[in-house]
Each structure stands twice: as structure tokens, then as C-alpha cells.
Amino acid sequence: MHAVIVSNGFPPTKELLEFETEKADLIIGADGGGNTILTHGITPDIVIGDLDSFKKPENADFDIILDEGQETNDLEKALSLVSEKKAKTCTVLGAFGKRMDHALKNLSVLKKFDNRFSSLIYKDELFEALLITESITMNIGAGRMVSLFPLSGEVREVVTKGLKYPLDNELLKNGERDGTSNETVEDEFSVAVGEGDLIVFVEMSAWSSRAN
């Protein structure tokens, strides 16, 4: 099962939302993200959260789940729900923007939930973001931007292939060295890490996805 969650950050365009939801088995609005889904004429299956941002329509033909728990944010609640429903893959739209603290929190949420899915991707109009703890190989064509962010503070033994500025068994560390704005020089590139959690931001074309 593939799920799409729309969070309450910068909203996706109608085109991106339609592209993602047309192949989804489950469409979830994380609180105010439900407004975004409805605004673009799409009906979610469920809206979940503390509902401080969601504006319930008069004739809501979908489930609305109030979860007032203060130990988790609305995206965590939505990811917990789709995990309980046995979704194997999940794409999250609207995870970034509006508030910087929320965007940073959602990167932490990516780490928390990544091992519950075979694929968990955050996506906007320019980038896909995913977590790697071992290695990944992707074919996206040459001339695409790739940025590496050491989520765990530091990531050791980083090896890249197919990038303009290669890394060979090197250390990335917040405040000292990261991997922002690298670029693919081959159709296929790979990143491997020995220790740590690395977020990879990949510039995509035509919103292609490897979740399905």
C-alpha cells in the first residue's frame, strides 16, 4: 500500500498534488494539510491531528480523527496512522516551510519513522528528501543538484560516486563540513555511509518517484 500525507507547511501545487495522489491507496491530511487537499478539489481519506488548523467542511465525506496528544506533532500522528494501516511506502508533501522550527522537527520525524517503511520520501516541487544509513543508488540523469545533510550531527565514512565533488571515506559534520549543492555528472549516482544518519536532497524532474 502506498500512502500520501499532506502536512501543513508550504502547500504543494495542484499539479504536484494530483500527480502524487492519483497513484495513492491512502490520502491523509495532517491537520491543516487537509485544507490544502480540499482546496485543490481532492477528497482525503482521513484528516488527523489536534485540528487547530483544519477547517472542517459542512458535509465532510471522510474520516476526521482528533488526536490532542502534545508529545507528537501532526505529521507524526499521520505517519503513525499510515504505519498502523500497513502502508509500505509513503510520500509526504508540505513537510517544509512556514516555520523553521517545524521544518527542522520534521527532519527528526523522518528519522523516527524511516524504518517503518520500505520508502519514506519528503517531496516538494524541486527536491525529494530521504534518509540513508547505509547506501543508495539513484538514476536521475546528469546535471541534477544533490545536497547532503548530516542529520545525526556527523556522518562518517561517506563515499559518493557520480557527483561533481566526490567524497571518499570522508566525514561530514554540522558546523564544519556538509555536502550542500553538489551535482550529478553521470546519469547514476550513489552515496554510502559507514556511520550516522544522512539526509539526501535530490533535485528531481517531472516529479518522478521511486516509491512505487
C-alpha positions in Angstrom: 0.0 0.0 0.0 1.2 3.5 -0.9 0.2 6.5 1.2 0.4 10.2 0.6 0.4 12.6 3.5 0.0 16.4 3.1 1.4 18.3 6.0 0.7 22.0 6.8 4.0 23.5 5.6 4.3 25.3 2.2 1.4 23.7 0.2 2.2 21.7 -2.9 0.9 22.9 -6.2 -2.3 21.4 -7.6 -0.2 19.7 -10.3 2.1 18.0 -7.8 -0.7 17.0 -5.5 -2.7 15.4 -8.3 0.4 13.7 -9.6 1.1 12.1 -6.2 -2.4 11.3 -5.1 -3.6 9.7 -8.3 -1.4 6.6 -7.5 -2.0 6.6 -3.8 -4.1 4.0 -2.0 -4.5 6.2 1.1 -4.6 10.1 1.2 -4.1 11.7 4.6 -4.3 15.3 5.7 -2.1 16.1 8.7 -4.3 18.7 10.3 -4.1 21.9 8.2 -2.8 19.8 5.3 -6.3 18.6 4.9 -7.3 22.2 3.9 -4.7 22.0 1.1 -6.1 18.7 -0.2 -9.7 20.0 -0.2 -8.7 23.4 -1.8 -7.4 21.5 -4.8 -10.6 19.6 -5.2 -9.4 16.3 -3.9 -11.1 14.4 -1.0 -8.8 12.9 1.6 -9.5 9.5 3.1 -8.6 10.8 6.6 -7.6 14.1 8.3 -5.8 13.6 11.6 -4.3 16.0 14.2 -5.1 18.3 17.0 -7.3 20.1 14.5 -6.2 23.6 15.5 -5.7 24.4 11.8 -8.1 22.3 9.9 -11.3 23.9 8.7 -14.0 21.2 8.6 -16.4 21.5 5.6 -20.1 21.2 6.3 -20.5 17.9 4.5 -17.2 16.1 5.2 -17.3 12.7 3.4 -14.2 11.4 5.0 -12.9 10.4 8.5 -11.7 13.1 10.9 -9.6 11.9 13.8 -8.9 14.3 16.7 -5.6 13.5 18.5 -4.8 16.1 21.1 -1.6 14.4 22.2 1.2 17.0 22.8 4.1 14.6 22.6 3.8 14.2 18.9 3.2 16.7 16.0 0.5 16.3 13.4 2.9 14.7 10.9 3.9 12.1 13.5 0.3 11.3 14.1 -0.4 10.9 10.4 2.7 8.7 9.9 1.7 6.6 12.9 -1.7 6.1 11.3 -0.5 5.0 7.9 2.0 2.7 9.5 -0.8 1.1 11.5 -2.7 0.7 8.3 0.2 -1.3 6.9 1.3 1.2 4.2 4.7 0.0 2.8 5.6 3.3 1.1 4.8 6.9 1.9 5.3 10.3 0.3 5.0 13.4 2.4 4.1 16.8 0.8 4.2 20.1 2.7 6.8 19.0 5.3 8.9 22.1 4.9 8.3 25.9 5.1 6.2 28.4 7.0 8.0 27.8 10.3 11.7 26.9 10.5 11.3 25.0 13.8 8.6 22.9 12.3 10.7 22.1 9.2 13.6 21.0 11.5 11.3 18.9 13.6 10.0 17.2 10.5 13.5 16.1 9.6 13.7 14.5 13.0 10.3 12.8 12.3 11.8 11.4 9.1 14.5 9.6 11.1 11.9 8.4 13.6 9.7 6.8 11.0 12.0 5.8 8.2 12.5 2.2 9.4 8.7 1.6 9.4 8.5 1.9 5.6 10.4 0.5 2.6 10.4 4.0 1.3 9.6 7.3 3.0 10.2 10.4 1.0 9.5 14.1 1.6 8.8 16.0 -1.6 8.2 19.5 -2.9 8.4 21.0 -6.4 12.2 20.9 -6.5 13.5 18.2 -4.2 13.0 14.8 -2.8 14.5 14.2 0.6 15.3 10.8 2.0 17.3 9.4 4.9 20.1 6.9 4.3 22.0 5.0 7.0 23.9 2.6 4.6 23.7 3.3 0.9 21.6 4.4 -2.0 21.9 4.4 -5.8 19.7 6.5 -8.0 19.4 7.2 -11.7 18.2 10.8 -12.2 20.4 12.0 -15.1 23.4 14.3 -15.1 23.2 17.9 -14.1 20.9 17.5 -11.1 21.6 19.1 -7.7 22.3 16.8 -4.8 22.8 18.1 -1.2 23.9 16.0 1.8 23.0 17.0 5.3 24.4 15.1 8.4 21.2 14.8 10.4 23.0 13.0 13.3 25.5 15.8 13.7 28.2 13.9 12.0 28.3 11.1 9.4 31.5 9.1 9.0 33.0 7.2 6.0 30.9 8.9 3.4 31.6 7.7 -0.2 29.9 9.1 -3.3 30.1 8.2 -6.9 28.8 10.1 -10.0 28.9 13.5 -8.3 31.0 16.6 -9.3 32.6 16.8 -5.9 33.2 13.2 -4.8 33.7 12.1 -1.3 36.0 9.2 -0.5 35.6 7.8 3.0 35.2 11.3 4.5 33.5 13.0 7.4 30.5 15.3 7.2 29.8 17.3 10.3 27.4 20.1 11.2 29.2 23.5 11.5 32.3 22.2 9.9 31.6 20.5 6.6 28.4 19.4 4.8 27.6 18.4 1.3 25.4 21.2 0.0 24.9 21.9 -3.7 26.7 19.0 -5.3 25.8 18.0 -8.8 25.4 14.7 -10.7 27.9 14.3 -13.6 26.6 10.9 -14.6 23.1 9.5 -15.0 23.5 7.3 -12.0 25.0 8.4 -8.6 25.4 6.6 -5.3 26.0 7.6 -1.7 27.2 5.3 1.1 27.9 6.0 4.8 29.7 4.0 7.4 28.1 5.5 10.5 25.4 8.1 11.1 22.2 9.4 9.6 22.4 11.3 6.3 19.6 13.3 4.6 20.0 13.4 0.8 18.2 16.1 -1.1 17.8 15.3 -4.7 16.7 17.6 -7.5 14.0 15.8 -9.5 12.4 16.3 -12.9 8.8 15.7 -13.7 8.2 14.7 -10.0 9.4 11.2 -10.7 9.2 8.9 -7.7 10.7 5.6 -6.7 8.1 4.9 -4.0 6.0 2.6 -6.3 
